[in-house]
Amino acid sequence: MYLKAVVSTEKLSTGKHSIKSVFKYDGGGLGKGGTITHNIDDKKTGEERIESTPPYVYSLDGMDCGMDEFSTVSDAYQKGEANHFNGVIDKVEINHLD
């Protein structure tokens, strides 16, 4: 199974924040692992080792931001709960680093 929750050590307070996730891939071919690190306002708030990644297709329902159209973002959601963020997302930036 590829899904693994990476949980922050801190709750997100009300207000504007910068949230950044960095995945450092092990490299060496398809489906390898890596480490994902989460930061809130440039402070590391979570890190987790991912042993393997999907070698070809990550998700059949695409990539969503602030919501998940077809499936729950996390098992932490209760059945019937909305799968969306109800705040404001000012900017999303995706960078591919070699």
BELPE-V125316 format. One record per pair of residues at least 6 apart in sequence whose ideal C-beta (glycine too) atoms are under 7 Angstrom apart, sorted by sequence separation. I is the first residue (numbers start at 1). J is the second residue. If there is no record, write none. Layout:
I & J
I & J
//
This chain:
26 & 32
39 & 45
77 & 83
25 & 32
26 & 33
37 & 44
38 & 45
26 & 34
38 & 46
61 & 69
25 & 34
61 & 70
24 & 34
37 & 47
61 & 71
73 & 83
23 & 34
24 & 35
72 & 83
35 & 47
36 & 48
23 & 36
35 & 49
36 & 50
21 & 36
22 & 37
68 & 83
33 & 49
34 & 50
67 & 83
21 & 38
33 & 50
67 & 84
33 & 51
66 & 84
67 & 85
20 & 39
33 & 52
66 & 85
32 & 52
33 & 53
19 & 40
31 & 52
32 & 53
31 & 53
17 & 40
18 & 41
31 & 54
66 & 89
17 & 41
18 & 42
31 & 55
65 & 89
30 & 55
65 & 92
12 & 40
6 & 36
8 & 38
10 & 40
6 & 38
8 & 40
10 & 45
9 & 45
8 & 45
9 & 46
8 & 46
7 & 46
6 & 46
6 & 48
4 & 48
4 & 50
2 & 52
2 & 53
2 & 54
5 & 74
//
